[in-house]
């Protein structure tokens, strides 16, 4: 029986810090599983009709988080999805009820690797300040205990390819399902 069969249509939710590779890993993971891929940030932008940075600037983080929760609620009603979530999705307790409709996979990248990946990125609202490295470190420290609630943790090295990360994700998801037969509904 393949992993896709064992998943029985259960969604995979990718969580982790901005820059951890959720979108690129999610696309490749969905392709390998024969699932559809969604990025909550892209769906939020489509629903709002504007970029997240504009939404943050005009309406604030609270409005963004509310829309993000609505998007997550809508996506969780479907099956056979790989969903790349925004880095802060774990900060809203209500989001966990939706995340637990599927299997939660934490892409865990060290701070130094995140800094390297994000060094040229000025589009992310939470990093639009001269002390962005400190902001990133603070966010990571605040969110790590929340990310640790994931069903699966995938530790990622700085130089790993998307395919290597996908291979490890699939192996760890398979291992987790075998270890906990109640993790996936049997309907």
C-alpha positions as a printed NumPy array, in Angstrom:
array([[  0.   ,   0.   ,   0.   ],
       [  1.418,   3.396,  -0.983],
       [  1.706,   6.349,   1.374],
       [ -1.011,   8.118,  -0.627],
       [ -3.312,   5.149,   0.048],
       [ -2.388,   5.09 ,   3.742],
       [ -3.147,   8.818,   4.046],
       [ -6.747,   8.136,   2.902],
       [ -7.102,  11.682,   1.578],
       [ -5.884,  13.323,   4.785],
       [ -4.543,  16.829,   4.188],
       [ -0.952,  17.741,   4.998],
       [ -0.44 ,  21.16 ,   6.587],
       [  3.084,  22.559,   6.375],
       [  4.011,  24.912,   9.2  ],
       [  7.244,  26.716,   9.978],
       [  8.908,  30.085,   9.817],
       [  8.835,  32.338,   6.785],
       [ 11.652,  31.24 ,   4.509],
       [ 11.595,  27.611,   5.675],
       [ 10.53 ,  26.393,   2.234],
       [  6.876,  25.56 ,   2.869],
       [  5.692,  26.692,  -0.571],
       [  8.415,  25.047,  -2.655],
       [  8.321,  21.872,  -0.557],
       [  4.522,  21.855,  -0.597],
       [  4.302,  22.018,  -4.388],
       [  6.73 ,  19.122,  -4.791],
       [  5.063,  17.124,  -2.008],
       [  1.626,  17.567,  -3.579],
       [  2.989,  16.434,  -6.937],
       [  4.539,  13.295,  -5.414],
       [  1.333,  12.4  ,  -3.543],
       [ -1.057,  13.25 ,  -6.374],
       [ -2.623,  15.928,  -4.144],
       [ -3.562,  19.532,  -4.917],
       [ -1.4  ,  22.324,  -3.513],
       [ -2.57 ,  25.529,  -1.845],
       [ -0.581,  28.313,  -0.213],
       [ -2.683,  30.149,   2.386],
       [ -0.806,  33.402,   1.697],
       [ -1.696,  33.214,  -2.011],
       [ -5.342,  32.43 ,  -1.203],
       [ -5.461,  35.341,   1.279],
       [ -4.052,  37.681,  -1.379],
       [ -6.644,  36.488,  -3.906],
       [ -9.482,  36.896,  -1.385],
       [ -8.308,  40.36 ,  -0.291],
       [ -7.495,  41.498,  -3.82 ],
       [ -4.161,  42.85 ,  -2.612],
       [ -0.702,  41.784,  -1.509],
       [ -0.24 ,  40.761,   2.109],
       [  2.187,  43.653,   2.654],
       [ -0.549,  46.095,   1.544],
       [ -3.151,  44.355,   3.72 ],
       [ -0.803,  44.637,   6.726],
       [ -0.094,  48.32 ,   6.008],
       [ -3.722,  49.32 ,   5.447],
       [ -5.641,  47.08 ,   7.86 ],
       [ -3.052,  45.674,  10.265],
       [ -1.928,  42.228,  11.321],
       [ -5.213,  41.411,  13.1  ],
       [ -7.2  ,  41.785,   9.855],
       [ -4.687,  39.583,   8.049],
       [ -4.854,  36.888,  10.752],
       [ -8.666,  36.911,  10.634],
       [ -8.672,  36.421,   6.863],
       [ -5.975,  33.747,   7.188],
       [ -8.187,  31.824,   9.639],
       [-11.152,  32.055,   7.242],
       [ -8.998,  30.679,   4.415],
       [ -7.734,  27.836,   6.609],
       [-11.309,  26.978,   7.635],
       [-12.387,  26.795,   3.996],
       [ -9.422,  24.673,   2.896],
       [ -9.777,  22.246,   5.807],
       [-13.18 ,  21.188,   4.459],
       [-11.464,  19.548,   1.464],
       [ -9.366,  16.401,   1.164],
       [ -6.19 ,  15.42 ,  -0.669],
       [ -4.514,  18.813,  -0.207],
       [ -1.016,  19.893,   0.739],
       [ -1.371,  23.321,   2.334],
       [  1.576,  25.651,   2.919],
       [  0.561,  27.949,   5.761],
       [  1.794,  31.372,   6.784],
       [  4.522,  31.328,   9.424],
       [  2.281,  32.867,  12.086],
       [ -0.748,  30.65 ,  11.547],
       [  0.139,  28.709,  14.707],
       [ -0.204,  31.837,  16.871],
       [ -4.006,  31.793,  16.649],
       [ -5.329,  29.028,  18.939],
       [ -8.488,  28.618,  16.831],
       [ -6.37 ,  27.631,  13.827],
       [ -5.243,  24.436,  15.533],
       [ -8.765,  23.002,  15.301],
       [ -8.474,  23.297,  11.511],
       [ -4.866,  22.118,  11.371],
       [ -5.842,  19.001,  13.321],
       [ -8.198,  18.023,  10.481],
       [ -5.024,  16.776,   8.829],
       [ -1.418,  15.891,   9.493],
       [  0.739,  18.841,  10.603],
       [  4.337,  18.858,   9.336],
       [  6.853,  21.353,  10.768],
       [  9.657,  22.384,   8.424],
       [ 12.336,  23.341,  10.953],
       [ 15.203,  25.405,   9.557],
       [ 17.902,  26.938,  11.815],
       [ 17.892,  30.705,  12.397],
       [ 21.124,  31.278,  10.458],
       [ 19.702,  29.532,   7.388],
       [ 16.469,  31.542,   7.652],
       [ 18.492,  34.775,   7.842],
       [ 20.448,  33.779,   4.745],
       [ 17.293,  32.924,   2.78 ],
       [ 15.479,  36.099,   3.824],
       [ 18.405,  38.54 ,   3.535],
       [ 17.191,  40.088,   0.271],
       [ 13.453,  39.79 ,   0.919],
       [ 11.791,  43.073,   1.865],
       [  8.249,  41.975,   0.951],
       [  7.505,  40.303,   4.275],
       [  5.624,  42.753,   6.513],
       [  7.074,  41.524,   9.795],
       [ 10.629,  42.055,   8.52 ],
       [ 10.247,  45.593,   7.218],
       [ 12.54 ,  47.243,   9.733],
       [ 16.303,  47.834,  10.028],
       [ 16.603,  45.252,  12.83 ],
       [ 14.868,  42.472,  10.918],
       [ 17.337,  39.792,  12.092],
       [ 16.372,  40.481,  15.717],
       [ 12.686,  40.447,  14.766],
       [ 13.191,  37.092,  13.033],
       [ 15.006,  35.632,  16.061],
       [ 12.252,  36.851,  18.395],
       [  9.481,  35.43 ,  16.202],
       [ 11.287,  32.088,  15.973],
       [ 11.734,  31.925,  19.756],
       [  8.038,  32.733,  20.291],
       [  6.788,  30.273,  17.696],
       [  9.045,  27.25 ,  18.242],
       [  6.944,  25.856,  21.129],
       [  3.859,  26.185,  18.914],
       [  5.545,  24.563,  15.909],
       [  6.639,  21.732,  18.216],
       [  2.974,  20.692,  18.501],
       [  3.172,  19.351,  14.932],
       [  2.631,  15.667,  14.222],
       [  5.929,  15.502,  12.322],
       [  9.103,  17.611,  12.629],
       [ 11.421,  17.763,   9.626],
       [ 14.812,  19.247,  10.541],
       [ 16.263,  20.899,   7.436],
       [ 19.893,  21.68 ,   6.726],
       [ 20.768,  24.976,   5.056],
       [ 21.945,  23.452,   1.768],
       [ 19.335,  20.721,   1.274],
       [ 17.422,  20.553,  -1.993],
       [ 13.636,  20.581,  -2.174],
       [ 13.673,  16.96 ,  -3.342],
       [ 15.756,  15.889,  -0.347],
       [ 13.357,  17.676,   2.004],
       [ 10.352,  16.087,   0.261],
       [ 11.93 ,  12.628,   0.543],
       [ 12.49 ,  13.161,   4.262],
       [  8.949,  14.524,   4.737],
       [  7.45 ,  11.476,   3.081],
       [  9.614,   9.081,   5.107],
       [  8.782,  10.797,   8.406],
       [  5.055,  10.992,   7.617],
       [  5.091,   7.289,   6.757],
       [  6.949,   6.498,   9.986],
       [  4.5  ,   8.58 ,  12.033],
       [  1.449,   6.902,  10.478],
       [  2.901,   3.45 ,  11.155],
       [  3.67 ,   4.42 ,  14.775],
       [  0.177,   5.789,  15.456],
       [ -2.56 ,   3.894,  13.647],
       [ -5.196,   6.267,  15.073],
       [ -3.607,   9.323,  13.452],
       [ -5.423,   8.809,  10.136],
       [ -9.218,   8.278,  10.175],
       [-10.297,   4.857,   8.916],
       [-13.44 ,   5.962,   7.065]])
